């Protein structure tokens, strides 16, 4: 029996993934890889939209792949590969860009945010067409579901629109994917600025819990997390965004319900609560960090695994691309 397909990816845009990536995406990926035929990419072509030193870029790509594996993605079970190793991604992105409206792309809020942040001089065309490349990633694999954090929902919706448009014009070609977003934990916020999402490009490091942070560094960041003056551990996203974010992290990592955590810390203040959470985070990340660092000690083996997986991915992707080229009427090379 064939399993339904799953596709997701992350940008290798930092030395380490962070707790938002872990809770918003990786935890779901790990659970879903059993029931789905899963493809997980390190989207290095997407990361080209941000400037970086070439050697650092290569290293971040390996580090991201190592962290996928360390977090429980099994490259013998799921196809874990590097986007640029499969040429069909860039090629399908071009075709899809020709059916994407300029205004449609211009409505993407992530582009608006990023271009506002970078300013006109640093905003490249690749940032604008970023969601089209993402659509190509997903559609090449005849994907059923795309598990992501809620910041990617709009991109998956664009992907659905493009799939339907293409199918409408040229006949059934792409499966139309569904986003899968975990409601309560879809957005983890910065510890220092709990109304902005935790992000690889945060202004300061203090609010970001990196998966590869040393345990004492993670603990310190949690102890210094911004809270409020009420002193009561209670979920109230509007009025207590800092404490609410910490509660969401607690529940996501332990599987415990928020009221039970509130009860445990009733009358005990934030110090105890933060200590408890620091323990939870350190226990969770400790083994992941150790395994990732171990994998990175043998880059040749990691590269070998990625190459085998890229071959597997290319087989699926090339078949879809060939179908697309035929459907749109590109002359086959004789
Ligand atoms: P990226 O690298 O920004 O983020 C990777 C994943 O982590 C989730 N995420 C978060 N979830 C909760 N709270 C946060 N603070 C937080 N920050 C990040 C993101 O939602 C994402 O799921 N465009 C994608 C990468 C991509 C992709 C794809 C994803 C390229 N092609 C195809 C799915 C399918 C991105 O920028 O991810």
Boltz pocket constraint, residues with backbone or C-beta under 6 A from the ligand:
constraints:
  - pocket:
      binder: B
      contacts: [[A, 7], [A, 8], [A, 9], [A, 10], [A, 11], [A, 12], [A, 19], [A, 20], [A, 21], [A, 22], [A, 23], [A, 24], [A, 25], [A, 43], [A, 46], [A, 133], [A, 134], [A, 137], [A, 138], [A, 146], [A, 147], [A, 148], [A, 149], [A, 150], [A, 151], [A, 152], [A, 155], [A, 185], [A, 186], [A, 187], [A, 188], [A, 189], [A, 197], [A, 198], [A, 199]]
      max_distance: 6.0
